[in-house]
């Protein structure tokens, strides 16, 4: 009987990509068949959608027997995870945290014993999990609608310029399915302010390194940003003509990955836009985590070592 690994996908596109990529690499190392559960996390009220179906994934969705759907499934999963903590052969691979409540690359996953079917849960946001399968993962994260995106109005200029990718993630703390508090709005505004401070530093940095940089800026709320950013050579990416939301996000990611250089904020979407780039001489910068004082960045292995901290 074949041994399986089931990855439970959740949250938005960038998070789902980390989960799938890490599980794909782990399934190869463990010699297991990978399936992805794209139902369990989205069966309750949720602001996010499964968004990997526009990619050319090698692996298939899990059968219903491997899906913890609805309230009954939620309770069953909770009980099984509790029982699993006492077992020598584990049924679950759960992302760990250290004494400082930080997530990290867990090099000991492969040292444990597991049952024939294993369920994997967590964000696993580190390239250390999947860097050895980089080309396979990049191939899978090629959009199915690639040829439509090739005709996008921005693509030619991005490819022919010294293009620099900028990104501002708005509404970070207010995209919730439960009650949004005053503190959430304050934190969201502070996060935007911190990003803009980093971007201003990034622009100065790139102007000192590149003769004629052209900045391309992505955001989930372009209109409000236009009043906050007054910089020459900034082009605001707006693909609102693509009515399907998931397809529009995939197009944004595709275009971002075609830039030559990157200033990367703490955003899984922006992280992947940079990581998927094929340009060999990229200048990639990222912020010091301390610059985002109200963002609980507790993943010590989140940033690739080659990305320069400023």
Secondary structure, DSSP 8 states (H G I E B T S, - for coil): ---EEEEE--SSHHHHHHHHHHHHHHHHHHT-EEEEE-SGGGSSS-S-----TTB--SSEE--GGG---HHHHHHHHHHHHHHHTT-SEEEEEE--B-TTS-B---TTGGGSEEEEEEEEES----GGGTGGGHHHHHHHTSBTTHHHHTT-TTHHHHHHTEEEEEEE--STTT--SS---HHHHHHHHHHHHHHHHHHHHHHHHHHHH-TTEEEEEEES-HHHHTTT---TTEEE---TT--SHHHHHHHHHHHHHT-SEEEE-S-HHHHHHHHT---TT--EEE--GGG-TTS---BTT-S-TTSEE-
